[in-house]
Amino acid sequence: MNDTFLALLSAVGGGAITGLTGVWGLHVKNRGSNEQVYAEHTDELFDRLDKITSERDDLKEQVIKLTAKVNEQTKVIDQLNKQMGELNIKFDRLEE
């Protein structure tokens, strides 16, 4: 009976150790594979990031230039509205 119990305990313990070792081995292997995938795509991701950053900077410059143009045109429109108001006043006086 004692020998049977030891044999059973040895089999179960050995199976558990083998199973845990297998799970640990898969975990280590997967971690290595993931790191390899990241390493393979890191350069590509940095290139894309650089491109997007450059495009953003170009768009910022365009926005600054367009904002300046809008401000200039707003001043011109204000001046023209003022002139139109003055001309309307002169026209109204001529009609009197």
C-alpha positions in Angstrom: 0.0 0.0 0.0 2.8 2.3 0.9 4.6 1.6 -2.3 1.5 2.2 -4.4 0.9 5.6 -2.6 4.6 6.6 -3.3 4.3 5.6 -7.0 1.0 7.5 -7.3 2.5 10.6 -5.6 5.6 10.4 -7.7 3.5 10.2 -10.9 1.2 13.1 -10.0 4.1 15.2 -8.7 6.2 14.5 -11.9 3.2 15.3 -14.1 2.6 18.6 -12.2 6.2 19.6 -12.5 6.3 18.7 -16.2 3.1 20.6 -16.8 4.3 23.7 -14.9 7.6 23.6 -16.7 5.8 23.4 -20.1 3.6 26.3 -19.3 6.6 28.4 -18.1 8.5 27.5 -21.3 5.6 28.6 -23.5 5.3 31.8 -21.6 9.0 32.6 -22.1 8.8 31.6 -25.8 5.8 33.8 -26.4 7.4 36.8 -24.6 10.5 36.4 -26.8 8.3 36.2 -29.9 6.4 39.3 -29.0 9.6 41.2 -28.4 10.8 40.1 -31.7 7.6 41.3 -33.4 7.9 44.7 -31.7 11.6 44.9 -32.7 10.8 44.2 -36.3 8.2 46.9 -36.5 9.8 49.6 -34.4 11.7 51.3 -37.2 8.5 51.3 -39.3 6.5 52.8 -36.4 9.1 55.5 -35.8 9.2 56.4 -39.5 5.4 56.7 -39.5 5.6 58.9 -36.4 8.2 61.1 -38.0 6.0 61.5 -41.1 2.9 62.4 -39.1 4.8 64.9 -37.0 6.2 66.5 -40.1 2.8 66.7 -41.7 1.4 68.3 -38.5 4.1 70.9 -38.5 3.4 71.7 -42.1 -0.3 72.1 -41.4 0.5 74.4 -38.4 2.6 76.6 -40.7 -0.3 76.7 -43.2 -2.8 77.6 -40.4 -0.5 80.5 -39.3 -0.2 81.9 -42.8 -4.0 81.5 -43.5 -4.8 83.2 -40.2 -2.6 86.1 -41.1 -4.3 86.4 -44.5 -7.8 86.3 -42.9 -6.8 89.1 -40.5 -5.5 91.2 -43.4 -8.7 90.6 -45.4 -10.8 91.5 -42.3 -9.0 94.8 -42.1 -9.6 95.5 -45.8 -13.3 94.6 -45.4 -13.6 96.9 -42.4 -12.0 99.8 -44.4 -14.3 99.2 -47.3 -17.4 99.1 -45.1 -16.3 102.4 -43.5 -15.9 103.9 -47.0 -19.3 102.6 -48.1 -20.8 104.2 -45.0 -19.2 107.5 -45.8 -20.3 107.3 -49.4 -23.9 106.5 -48.4 -23.9 109.6 -46.1 -22.6 111.8 -49.0 -25.1 110.3 -51.4 -28.0 110.9 -48.9 -26.8 114.5 -48.6 -26.8 115.0 -52.3 -30.4 113.7 -52.5 -31.6 116.3 -50.1 
